[in-house]
Amino acid sequence: MKLSSDLYLVGGGDFNGFGLSNGMDSHIYAIDGGSEISLIDCGMSTDGSVERIVANMIIDGLDPGKLSKIFLTHYHIDHCGGLSEWQNRFGVEAYIDRCVSDSILSGDTDKTGFRLAQKSGFYPADYIFEKPKSIVGLNPNDEVAIGTLQVKFFPTPGHCDGHSSYLIAGEKKYLFSGDCVFAGGKIALSNTEDCDIAKYRESIFVLDNLDFDALLPGHGAIALQNGKDHVHIAAEAFRTLTLPKNFS
């Protein structure tokens, strides 16, 4: 699904998505930097999901052979569970906040919340998280090139430890916010040990100070214009005694 000249939505399951790939997959975005293409998140790679995403890329005129990087917003399995399969097939490098890179590399099912979520029925009982081959840990304000474009990393913990947001200046200025903030200024609080309201507040304030056009969250509606308005709603709520509305 072409969103602009260099931005595409190529995956996302039926759960708060557009049914472009399988089941619980988060939104999966493709960024075309000319000589390189990268994905923002990669879904779970359940049966046939990678093939569906690749087919979507081809339909949109993208060459999967140019796929070189995957930027992960966080270590919840609907966003990163399929990384191993993507690396096996395409040899891509992956990136995330360095403070949680070891948790993904080791397949730590407790730290990533996978064990609890699977026990709660959120993920299929037979799903196995395959450990990826490698992952690059990012430091605050690190930038990584995708062809002619630059990806700037911002740590945005709160929804979980190591949550990562990315700012890319392409045809428009894109903010990929993962599960940090959604359309309508909603956030995603959950009953996990690493969900932290104080950290969440500071992360929203960081995003509220950025300059961008499009808000591209991990689920639900997408705002291609006036994306800052949605983040500002969450920031204003955090400046009071109330909390932003919770995404569900």
Secondary structure, 3 states (H helix, E strand, C coil): CEEECCEEEEECCCCCCCCCCCCCCCCEEEEECCCCEEEECCCCCCCCHHHHHHHHHHHCCCCHHHEEEEECCCCCHHHHCCHHHHHHHHCCEEEEEHHHHHHHHCCCCCCCCHHHHHHCCCCCCCCCCCCCCCCEEECCCCEEEECCEEEEEEECCCCCCCCEEEEEECCCEEEEEECCCCHHHCECCCCCCCCCHHHHHHHHHHHHCCCCCEEEECCCCCECCCHHHHHHHHHHHHCCCCCCCECC
